[in-house]
Amino acid sequence: MNRVVPSGTPTLVVAGSASPARGIRIRQIMQMALPTARTIRWTVLLGGIAAAEAVLWFARHQLSARDTIPLMPIRVAAVLLCLGAGFVIDDEAGITVEPAVIGLSLRRGLRLAMTVPVVGLGWAAALWTASALAAAPPGGAGRSVPVGALTLEAAALLGVTLGAAAVATRWLGHGRGGVAAGPALLAFVMAMVTLAPYWPLFLDSPAAPGWAAAHVRWGLTLAAAVLVLVGYSLDPARRSGILRRGTRSMSPAPLR
């Protein structure tokens, strides 16, 4: 005889009931890891890291000669690093795996989990090189690179690059995100330089007025870029469903 549980009565949830599905998902990720790693454009990413290091070494006299550390070479290194990272979500085989059980968000998350730490290591190496060159004579010791602020700037630039690549992949097709992300990043940098009197981002030193406010703007830029990246990394059907539910929730209730 079936028993009817009254509404509002607490029900027992068996711990671990979702573990089989979780285990299947983990096995799927492990099976996708090696094929995903093979499709990542590591050469372009490593080329961006090498270009960032080269810029800093070419600017070694400028970094060590002045009383204050010039930040422009470090920012140029960050842009070059991001240009190389713009190709990490490109997947030439993306169109063939769209019907797969593993969705777009998980596939792209796996690519980012493999590549973003490499970008972070490249940026750490660039900061170490810049700090070492800034401490060399004739500038000497006692000067420090604003590591935290510059890392926030680099993270925002990376977010803009990956967000632009995700948007381009959605509208232009798989394998074309990196080609569009580079010009988008350069256009963003040029726009911010042009709008510097109204929206200053690239200040010369931590002692400059508005340094803290500028990095609040960098934080907002990073947050907006991450939202775009996440939104355009959802499966198209799921994203459309979310938008439809949001539209229905905002529509006025019918009159009775």
ChimeraX commands (.cxc) that place a marker at each C-alpha (Angstrom):
marker #1 position 0.00,0.00,0.00 radius 0.5
marker #1 position 1.39,3.36,-0.99 radius 0.5
marker #1 position 1.70,5.96,1.72 radius 0.5
marker #1 position 1.05,9.60,0.92 radius 0.5
marker #1 position 3.54,11.94,2.57 radius 0.5
marker #1 position 1.84,15.19,3.60 radius 0.5
marker #1 position 3.25,18.34,2.09 radius 0.5
marker #1 position 5.79,20.05,4.31 radius 0.5
marker #1 position 6.86,16.77,5.95 radius 0.5
marker #1 position 10.68,16.46,6.04 radius 0.5
marker #1 position 11.99,13.69,3.83 radius 0.5
marker #1 position 15.19,11.75,4.27 radius 0.5
marker #1 position 17.89,12.32,1.63 radius 0.5
marker #1 position 20.32,9.43,1.38 radius 0.5
marker #1 position 23.88,10.71,1.45 radius 0.5
marker #1 position 25.88,9.72,-1.61 radius 0.5
marker #1 position 22.86,9.14,-3.83 radius 0.5
marker #1 position 24.36,11.48,-6.43 radius 0.5
marker #1 position 27.80,9.82,-6.29 radius 0.5
marker #1 position 27.27,7.53,-9.33 radius 0.5
marker #1 position 26.47,10.50,-11.57 radius 0.5
marker #1 position 29.41,12.41,-10.12 radius 0.5
marker #1 position 31.71,9.47,-10.74 radius 0.5
marker #1 position 30.54,9.20,-14.34 radius 0.5
marker #1 position 31.20,12.91,-14.85 radius 0.5
marker #1 position 34.70,12.60,-13.37 radius 0.5
marker #1 position 35.47,9.68,-15.69 radius 0.5
marker #1 position 34.22,11.71,-18.64 radius 0.5
marker #1 position 36.51,14.60,-17.69 radius 0.5
marker #1 position 39.49,12.25,-17.34 radius 0.5
marker #1 position 38.76,10.75,-20.75 radius 0.5
marker #1 position 38.55,14.23,-22.29 radius 0.5
marker #1 position 41.72,15.57,-20.64 radius 0.5
marker #1 position 44.32,14.16,-23.03 radius 0.5
marker #1 position 42.39,14.89,-26.28 radius 0.5
marker #1 position 41.71,18.42,-25.00 radius 0.5
marker #1 position 45.39,18.99,-24.18 radius 0.5
marker #1 position 46.33,17.93,-27.70 radius 0.5
marker #1 position 44.04,20.51,-29.29 radius 0.5
marker #1 position 45.30,23.48,-27.25 radius 0.5
marker #1 position 47.59,25.82,-29.16 radius 0.5
marker #1 position 50.49,25.58,-26.75 radius 0.5
marker #1 position 52.94,27.07,-29.25 radius 0.5
marker #1 position 51.01,30.35,-29.42 radius 0.5
marker #1 position 50.64,30.49,-25.63 radius 0.5
marker #1 position 54.34,29.84,-25.03 radius 0.5
marker #1 position 55.17,32.37,-27.75 radius 0.5
marker #1 position 53.22,35.02,-25.84 radius 0.5
marker #1 position 55.16,34.19,-22.68 radius 0.5
marker #1 position 58.46,34.41,-24.55 radius 0.5
marker #1 position 57.46,37.73,-26.13 radius 0.5
marker #1 position 56.59,39.15,-22.71 radius 0.5
marker #1 position 60.01,38.19,-21.38 radius 0.5
marker #1 position 61.73,39.63,-24.46 radius 0.5
marker #1 position 60.01,43.01,-24.03 radius 0.5
marker #1 position 61.21,43.25,-20.44 radius 0.5
marker #1 position 64.79,42.42,-21.36 radius 0.5
marker #1 position 64.75,44.94,-24.21 radius 0.5
marker #1 position 63.55,47.54,-21.68 radius 0.5
marker #1 position 66.10,46.57,-18.99 radius 0.5
marker #1 position 67.94,49.91,-19.15 radius 0.5
marker #1 position 64.66,51.80,-18.85 radius 0.5
marker #1 position 63.57,49.66,-15.90 radius 0.5
marker #1 position 66.81,50.18,-13.97 radius 0.5
marker #1 position 67.82,53.73,-14.89 radius 0.5
marker #1 position 65.00,55.88,-13.50 radius 0.5
marker #1 position 64.16,56.77,-9.92 radius 0.5
marker #1 position 60.64,55.39,-10.29 radius 0.5
marker #1 position 59.97,52.10,-12.01 radius 0.5
marker #1 position 58.30,52.66,-15.41 radius 0.5
marker #1 position 55.23,50.46,-15.63 radius 0.5
marker #1 position 54.69,50.68,-19.37 radius 0.5
marker #1 position 57.11,47.81,-20.29 radius 0.5
marker #1 position 55.42,45.55,-17.74 radius 0.5
marker #1 position 51.99,46.43,-19.11 radius 0.5
marker #1 position 53.16,45.75,-22.66 radius 0.5
marker #1 position 54.39,42.36,-21.45 radius 0.5
marker #1 position 50.94,41.68,-19.98 radius 0.5
marker #1 position 49.27,42.55,-23.29 radius 0.5
marker #1 position 51.60,40.22,-25.22 radius 0.5
marker #1 position 50.95,37.44,-22.73 radius 0.5
marker #1 position 47.20,37.91,-23.15 radius 0.5
marker #1 position 47.49,37.92,-26.94 radius 0.5
marker #1 position 49.03,34.48,-26.76 radius 0.5
marker #1 position 46.39,33.31,-24.29 radius 0.5
marker #1 position 43.55,34.44,-26.54 radius 0.5
marker #1 position 43.82,31.20,-28.54 radius 0.5
marker #1 position 43.45,28.79,-25.63 radius 0.5
marker #1 position 39.70,28.27,-26.04 radius 0.5
marker #1 position 39.96,27.71,-29.79 radius 0.5
marker #1 position 38.90,24.16,-30.63 radius 0.5
marker #1 position 39.00,23.15,-34.26 radius 0.5
marker #1 position 37.05,19.99,-33.42 radius 0.5
marker #1 position 34.45,21.88,-31.42 radius 0.5
marker #1 position 31.77,21.56,-34.07 radius 0.5
marker #1 position 32.15,17.75,-34.09 radius 0.5
marker #1 position 31.85,17.35,-30.30 radius 0.5
marker #1 position 28.89,19.66,-29.79 radius 0.5
marker #1 position 26.44,16.71,-29.60 radius 0.5
marker #1 position 28.65,15.04,-26.95 radius 0.5
marker #1 position 27.40,14.31,-23.46 radius 0.5
marker #1 position 29.93,16.73,-21.99 radius 0.5
marker #1 position 28.60,20.23,-22.56 radius 0.5
marker #1 position 30.36,23.35,-23.78 radius 0.5
marker #1 position 30.80,24.83,-20.30 radius 0.5
marker #1 position 32.60,21.74,-19.04 radius 0.5
marker #1 position 34.77,21.40,-22.14 radius 0.5
marker #1 position 35.77,25.05,-21.99 radius 0.5
marker #1 position 36.31,24.89,-18.25 radius 0.5
marker #1 position 38.68,21.99,-18.80 radius 0.5
marker #1 position 40.67,23.99,-21.36 radius 0.5
marker #1 position 40.90,26.95,-19.01 radius 0.5
marker #1 position 41.91,24.73,-16.09 radius 0.5
marker #1 position 44.83,23.48,-18.18 radius 0.5
marker #1 position 45.98,26.80,-19.59 radius 0.5
marker #1 position 45.27,29.53,-17.05 radius 0.5
marker #1 position 47.88,28.15,-14.59 radius 0.5
marker #1 position 50.44,28.26,-17.41 radius 0.5
marker #1 position 49.50,31.89,-18.06 radius 0.5
marker #1 position 49.86,32.56,-14.34 radius 0.5
marker #1 position 53.34,31.04,-14.32 radius 0.5
marker #1 position 54.28,33.17,-17.32 radius 0.5
marker #1 position 53.04,36.29,-15.57 radius 0.5
marker #1 position 54.92,35.35,-12.38 radius 0.5
marker #1 position 58.09,34.95,-14.44 radius 0.5
marker #1 position 57.51,38.37,-16.04 radius 0.5
marker #1 position 57.06,40.01,-12.63 radius 0.5
marker #1 position 60.20,38.32,-11.31 radius 0.5
marker #1 position 62.19,39.52,-14.33 radius 0.5
marker #1 position 60.86,43.07,-13.98 radius 0.5
marker #1 position 61.63,43.11,-10.25 radius 0.5
marker #1 position 65.16,41.82,-10.83 radius 0.5
marker #1 position 65.86,44.37,-13.56 radius 0.5
marker #1 position 64.40,47.21,-11.48 radius 0.5
marker #1 position 66.67,46.31,-8.56 radius 0.5
marker #1 position 69.80,46.32,-10.75 radius 0.5
marker #1 position 72.18,49.33,-10.81 radius 0.5
marker #1 position 72.04,52.26,-11.29 radius 0.5
marker #1 position 68.54,52.25,-9.79 radius 0.5
marker #1 position 69.62,49.89,-7.07 radius 0.5
marker #1 position 67.63,48.24,-4.34 radius 0.5
marker #1 position 64.80,49.84,-2.42 radius 0.5
marker #1 position 62.38,49.99,-5.34 radius 0.5
marker #1 position 59.56,47.49,-5.67 radius 0.5
marker #1 position 57.18,46.64,-8.46 radius 0.5
marker #1 position 53.47,47.00,-7.47 radius 0.5
marker #1 position 52.85,43.30,-7.95 radius 0.5
marker #1 position 49.26,43.16,-6.69 radius 0.5
marker #1 position 47.99,46.11,-8.71 radius 0.5
marker #1 position 49.71,44.98,-11.90 radius 0.5
marker #1 position 48.40,41.45,-11.42 radius 0.5
marker #1 position 44.86,42.84,-11.19 radius 0.5
marker #1 position 45.45,44.74,-14.43 radius 0.5
marker #1 position 46.82,41.63,-16.14 radius 0.5
marker #1 position 43.88,39.53,-14.91 radius 0.5
marker #1 position 41.42,42.10,-16.28 radius 0.5
marker #1 position 43.22,42.15,-19.64 radius 0.5
marker #1 position 43.15,38.35,-19.72 radius 0.5
marker #1 position 39.44,38.41,-18.88 radius 0.5
marker #1 position 38.75,40.85,-21.71 radius 0.5
marker #1 position 40.73,38.64,-24.11 radius 0.5
marker #1 position 39.00,35.40,-23.14 radius 0.5
marker #1 position 35.59,37.07,-23.06 radius 0.5
marker #1 position 36.11,38.44,-26.56 radius 0.5
marker #1 position 37.29,35.02,-27.74 radius 0.5
marker #1 position 34.16,33.38,-26.29 radius 0.5
marker #1 position 31.88,35.92,-27.99 radius 0.5
marker #1 position 33.71,35.50,-31.31 radius 0.5
marker #1 position 33.51,31.72,-31.07 radius 0.5
marker #1 position 29.75,31.92,-30.56 radius 0.5
marker #1 position 29.17,34.22,-33.55 radius 0.5
marker #1 position 32.02,33.35,-35.93 radius 0.5
marker #1 position 32.46,29.65,-35.25 radius 0.5
marker #1 position 34.93,27.34,-33.54 radius 0.5
marker #1 position 38.61,28.04,-34.07 radius 0.5
marker #1 position 38.16,31.75,-34.75 radius 0.5
marker #1 position 38.02,33.14,-31.23 radius 0.5
marker #1 position 41.72,33.84,-30.88 radius 0.5
marker #1 position 41.91,35.67,-34.22 radius 0.5
marker #1 position 39.19,38.06,-33.05 radius 0.5
marker #1 position 40.35,38.28,-29.43 radius 0.5
marker #1 position 43.68,39.91,-30.30 radius 0.5
marker #1 position 42.20,42.91,-32.14 radius 0.5
marker #1 position 39.50,43.18,-29.47 radius 0.5
marker #1 position 42.14,43.40,-26.72 radius 0.5
marker #1 position 44.15,46.01,-28.63 radius 0.5
marker #1 position 40.98,47.99,-29.32 radius 0.5
marker #1 position 40.14,47.89,-25.60 radius 0.5
marker #1 position 43.62,49.15,-24.65 radius 0.5
marker #1 position 43.51,51.95,-27.23 radius 0.5
marker #1 position 40.02,52.95,-26.10 radius 0.5
marker #1 position 41.14,53.13,-22.48 radius 0.5
marker #1 position 44.16,55.23,-23.43 radius 0.5
marker #1 position 41.90,57.56,-25.42 radius 0.5
marker #1 position 39.41,57.83,-22.56 radius 0.5
marker #1 position 42.11,58.36,-19.94 radius 0.5
marker #1 position 40.92,61.91,-19.06 radius 0.5
marker #1 position 37.49,60.51,-18.19 radius 0.5
marker #1 position 38.20,56.90,-17.17 radius 0.5
marker #1 position 41.90,56.66,-16.18 radius 0.5
marker #1 position 43.29,53.14,-15.92 radius 0.5
marker #1 position 46.97,53.29,-16.87 radius 0.5
marker #1 position 48.50,55.50,-14.18 radius 0.5
marker #1 position 52.25,55.98,-14.00 radius 0.5
marker #1 position 53.00,54.96,-10.41 radius 0.5
marker #1 position 51.33,54.00,-7.11 radius 0.5
marker #1 position 52.04,57.54,-5.89 radius 0.5
marker #1 position 49.88,59.07,-8.63 radius 0.5
marker #1 position 46.54,60.54,-7.51 radius 0.5
marker #1 position 43.67,58.19,-8.29 radius 0.5
marker #1 position 45.74,55.00,-8.22 radius 0.5
marker #1 position 43.28,53.21,-5.90 radius 0.5
marker #1 position 40.25,54.43,-7.86 radius 0.5
marker #1 position 41.82,53.27,-11.11 radius 0.5
marker #1 position 42.21,49.76,-9.73 radius 0.5
marker #1 position 38.61,49.74,-8.58 radius 0.5
marker #1 position 37.81,50.30,-12.25 radius 0.5
marker #1 position 40.16,47.45,-13.15 radius 0.5
marker #1 position 38.23,45.22,-10.73 radius 0.5
marker #1 position 34.93,46.19,-12.34 radius 0.5
marker #1 position 36.41,45.48,-15.76 radius 0.5
marker #1 position 37.53,42.04,-14.60 radius 0.5
marker #1 position 34.10,41.24,-13.14 radius 0.5
marker #1 position 32.31,42.29,-16.34 radius 0.5
marker #1 position 34.72,40.27,-18.49 radius 0.5
marker #1 position 34.25,37.15,-16.34 radius 0.5
marker #1 position 30.46,37.48,-16.61 radius 0.5
marker #1 position 30.72,37.68,-20.41 radius 0.5
marker #1 position 33.05,34.67,-20.51 radius 0.5
marker #1 position 30.76,32.60,-18.30 radius 0.5
marker #1 position 27.63,33.67,-20.19 radius 0.5
marker #1 position 29.09,32.74,-23.57 radius 0.5
marker #1 position 30.50,29.47,-22.24 radius 0.5
marker #1 position 27.07,28.08,-21.40 radius 0.5
marker #1 position 25.54,25.64,-23.83 radius 0.5
marker #1 position 23.42,27.62,-26.32 radius 0.5
marker #1 position 20.25,25.67,-25.48 radius 0.5
marker #1 position 20.75,26.15,-21.74 radius 0.5
marker #1 position 21.55,29.84,-22.20 radius 0.5
marker #1 position 18.39,30.31,-24.27 radius 0.5
marker #1 position 16.35,28.55,-21.59 radius 0.5
marker #1 position 17.76,30.81,-18.90 radius 0.5
marker #1 position 16.96,33.88,-20.97 radius 0.5
marker #1 position 13.41,32.64,-21.61 radius 0.5
marker #1 position 12.84,31.99,-17.91 radius 0.5
marker #1 position 14.17,35.45,-17.10 radius 0.5
marker #1 position 11.88,37.01,-19.68 radius 0.5
marker #1 position 8.85,35.19,-18.29 radius 0.5
marker #1 position 9.69,36.23,-14.74 radius 0.5
marker #1 position 9.93,39.89,-15.81 radius 0.5
marker #1 position 6.73,39.88,-17.86 radius 0.5
marker #1 position 3.64,41.31,-16.14 radius 0.5
marker #1 position 1.05,38.91,-14.83 radius 0.5
marker #1 position -2.14,38.67,-16.90 radius 0.5
marker #1 position -5.17,40.56,-15.66 radius 0.5
marker #1 position -7.96,38.47,-14.21 radius 0.5
marker link #1:1,2 radius 0.2
marker link #1:2,3 radius 0.2
marker link #1:3,4 radius 0.2
marker link #1:4,5 radius 0.2
marker link #1:5,6 radius 0.2
marker link #1:6,7 radius 0.2
marker link #1:7,8 radius 0.2
marker link #1:8,9 radius 0.2
marker link #1:9,10 radius 0.2
marker link #1:10,11 radius 0.2
marker link #1:11,12 radius 0.2
marker link #1:12,13 radius 0.2
marker link #1:13,14 radius 0.2
marker link #1:14,15 radius 0.2
marker link #1:15,16 radius 0.2
marker link #1:16,17 radius 0.2
marker link #1:17,18 radius 0.2
marker link #1:18,19 radius 0.2
marker link #1:19,20 radius 0.2
marker link #1:20,21 radius 0.2
marker link #1:21,22 radius 0.2
marker link #1:22,23 radius 0.2
marker link #1:23,24 radius 0.2
marker link #1:24,25 radius 0.2
marker link #1:25,26 radius 0.2
marker link #1:26,27 radius 0.2
marker link #1:27,28 radius 0.2
marker link #1:28,29 radius 0.2
marker link #1:29,30 radius 0.2
marker link #1:30,31 radius 0.2
marker link #1:31,32 radius 0.2
marker link #1:32,33 radius 0.2
marker link #1:33,34 radius 0.2
marker link #1:34,35 radius 0.2
marker link #1:35,36 radius 0.2
marker link #1:36,37 radius 0.2
marker link #1:37,38 radius 0.2
marker link #1:38,39 radius 0.2
marker link #1:39,40 radius 0.2
marker link #1:40,41 radius 0.2
marker link #1:41,42 radius 0.2
marker link #1:42,43 radius 0.2
marker link #1:43,44 radius 0.2
marker link #1:44,45 radius 0.2
marker link #1:45,46 radius 0.2
marker link #1:46,47 radius 0.2
marker link #1:47,48 radius 0.2
marker link #1:48,49 radius 0.2
marker link #1:49,50 radius 0.2
marker link #1:50,51 radius 0.2
marker link #1:51,52 radius 0.2
marker link #1:52,53 radius 0.2
marker link #1:53,54 radius 0.2
marker link #1:54,55 radius 0.2
marker link #1:55,56 radius 0.2
marker link #1:56,57 radius 0.2
marker link #1:57,58 radius 0.2
marker link #1:58,59 radius 0.2
marker link #1:59,60 radius 0.2
marker link #1:60,61 radius 0.2
marker link #1:61,62 radius 0.2
marker link #1:62,63 radius 0.2
marker link #1:63,64 radius 0.2
marker link #1:64,65 radius 0.2
marker link #1:65,66 radius 0.2
marker link #1:66,67 radius 0.2
marker link #1:67,68 radius 0.2
marker link #1:68,69 radius 0.2
marker link #1:69,70 radius 0.2
marker link #1:70,71 radius 0.2
marker link #1:71,72 radius 0.2
marker link #1:72,73 radius 0.2
marker link #1:73,74 radius 0.2
marker link #1:74,75 radius 0.2
marker link #1:75,76 radius 0.2
marker link #1:76,77 radius 0.2
marker link #1:77,78 radius 0.2
marker link #1:78,79 radius 0.2
marker link #1:79,80 radius 0.2
marker link #1:80,81 radius 0.2
marker link #1:81,82 radius 0.2
marker link #1:82,83 radius 0.2
marker link #1:83,84 radius 0.2
marker link #1:84,85 radius 0.2
marker link #1:85,86 radius 0.2
marker link #1:86,87 radius 0.2
marker link #1:87,88 radius 0.2
marker link #1:88,89 radius 0.2
marker link #1:89,90 radius 0.2
marker link #1:90,91 radius 0.2
marker link #1:91,92 radius 0.2
marker link #1:92,93 radius 0.2
marker link #1:93,94 radius 0.2
marker link #1:94,95 radius 0.2
marker link #1:95,96 radius 0.2
marker link #1:96,97 radius 0.2
marker link #1:97,98 radius 0.2
marker link #1:98,99 radius 0.2
marker link #1:99,100 radius 0.2
marker link #1:100,101 radius 0.2
marker link #1:101,102 radius 0.2
marker link #1:102,103 radius 0.2
marker link #1:103,104 radius 0.2
marker link #1:104,105 radius 0.2
marker link #1:105,106 radius 0.2
marker link #1:106,107 radius 0.2
marker link #1:107,108 radius 0.2
marker link #1:108,109 radius 0.2
marker link #1:109,110 radius 0.2
marker link #1:110,111 radius 0.2
marker link #1:111,112 radius 0.2
marker link #1:112,113 radius 0.2
marker link #1:113,114 radius 0.2
marker link #1:114,115 radius 0.2
marker link #1:115,116 radius 0.2
marker link #1:116,117 radius 0.2
marker link #1:117,118 radius 0.2
marker link #1:118,119 radius 0.2
marker link #1:119,120 radius 0.2
marker link #1:120,121 radius 0.2
marker link #1:121,122 radius 0.2
marker link #1:122,123 radius 0.2
marker link #1:123,124 radius 0.2
marker link #1:124,125 radius 0.2
marker link #1:125,126 radius 0.2
marker link #1:126,127 radius 0.2
marker link #1:127,128 radius 0.2
marker link #1:128,129 radius 0.2
marker link #1:129,130 radius 0.2
marker link #1:130,131 radius 0.2
marker link #1:131,132 radius 0.2
marker link #1:132,133 radius 0.2
marker link #1:133,134 radius 0.2
marker link #1:134,135 radius 0.2
marker link #1:135,136 radius 0.2
marker link #1:136,137 radius 0.2
marker link #1:137,138 radius 0.2
marker link #1:138,139 radius 0.2
marker link #1:139,140 radius 0.2
marker link #1:140,141 radius 0.2
marker link #1:141,142 radius 0.2
marker link #1:142,143 radius 0.2
marker link #1:143,144 radius 0.2
marker link #1:144,145 radius 0.2
marker link #1:145,146 radius 0.2
marker link #1:146,147 radius 0.2
marker link #1:147,148 radius 0.2
marker link #1:148,149 radius 0.2
marker link #1:149,150 radius 0.2
marker link #1:150,151 radius 0.2
marker link #1:151,152 radius 0.2
marker link #1:152,153 radius 0.2
marker link #1:153,154 radius 0.2
marker link #1:154,155 radius 0.2
marker link #1:155,156 radius 0.2
marker link #1:156,157 radius 0.2
marker link #1:157,158 radius 0.2
marker link #1:158,159 radius 0.2
marker link #1:159,160 radius 0.2
marker link #1:160,161 radius 0.2
marker link #1:161,162 radius 0.2
marker link #1:162,163 radius 0.2
marker link #1:163,164 radius 0.2
marker link #1:164,165 radius 0.2
marker link #1:165,166 radius 0.2
marker link #1:166,167 radius 0.2
marker link #1:167,168 radius 0.2
marker link #1:168,169 radius 0.2
marker link #1:169,170 radius 0.2
marker link #1:170,171 radius 0.2
marker link #1:171,172 radius 0.2
marker link #1:172,173 radius 0.2
marker link #1:173,174 radius 0.2
marker link #1:174,175 radius 0.2
marker link #1:175,176 radius 0.2
marker link #1:176,177 radius 0.2
marker link #1:177,178 radius 0.2
marker link #1:178,179 radius 0.2
marker link #1:179,180 radius 0.2
marker link #1:180,181 radius 0.2
marker link #1:181,182 radius 0.2
marker link #1:182,183 radius 0.2
marker link #1:183,184 radius 0.2
marker link #1:184,185 radius 0.2
marker link #1:185,186 radius 0.2
marker link #1:186,187 radius 0.2
marker link #1:187,188 radius 0.2
marker link #1:188,189 radius 0.2
marker link #1:189,190 radius 0.2
marker link #1:190,191 radius 0.2
marker link #1:191,192 radius 0.2
marker link #1:192,193 radius 0.2
marker link #1:193,194 radius 0.2
marker link #1:194,195 radius 0.2
marker link #1:195,196 radius 0.2
marker link #1:196,197 radius 0.2
marker link #1:197,198 radius 0.2
marker link #1:198,199 radius 0.2
marker link #1:199,200 radius 0.2
marker link #1:200,201 radius 0.2
marker link #1:201,202 radius 0.2
marker link #1:202,203 radius 0.2
marker link #1:203,204 radius 0.2
marker link #1:204,205 radius 0.2
marker link #1:205,206 radius 0.2
marker link #1:206,207 radius 0.2
marker link #1:207,208 radius 0.2
marker link #1:208,209 radius 0.2
marker link #1:209,210 radius 0.2
marker link #1:210,211 radius 0.2
marker link #1:211,212 radius 0.2
marker link #1:212,213 radius 0.2
marker link #1:213,214 radius 0.2
marker link #1:214,215 radius 0.2
marker link #1:215,216 radius 0.2
marker link #1:216,217 radius 0.2
marker link #1:217,218 radius 0.2
marker link #1:218,219 radius 0.2
marker link #1:219,220 radius 0.2
marker link #1:220,221 radius 0.2
marker link #1:221,222 radius 0.2
marker link #1:222,223 radius 0.2
marker link #1:223,224 radius 0.2
marker link #1:224,225 radius 0.2
marker link #1:225,226 radius 0.2
marker link #1:226,227 radius 0.2
marker link #1:227,228 radius 0.2
marker link #1:228,229 radius 0.2
marker link #1:229,230 radius 0.2
marker link #1:230,231 radius 0.2
marker link #1:231,232 radius 0.2
marker link #1:232,233 radius 0.2
marker link #1:233,234 radius 0.2
marker link #1:234,235 radius 0.2
marker link #1:235,236 radius 0.2
marker link #1:236,237 radius 0.2
marker link #1:237,238 radius 0.2
marker link #1:238,239 radius 0.2
marker link #1:239,240 radius 0.2
marker link #1:240,241 radius 0.2
marker link #1:241,242 radius 0.2
marker link #1:242,243 radius 0.2
marker link #1:243,244 radius 0.2
marker link #1:244,245 radius 0.2
marker link #1:245,246 radius 0.2
marker link #1:246,247 radius 0.2
marker link #1:247,248 radius 0.2
marker link #1:248,249 radius 0.2
marker link #1:249,250 radius 0.2
marker link #1:250,251 radius 0.2
marker link #1:251,252 radius 0.2
marker link #1:252,253 radius 0.2
marker link #1:253,254 radius 0.2
marker link #1:254,255 radius 0.2
marker link #1:255,256 radius 0.2
view
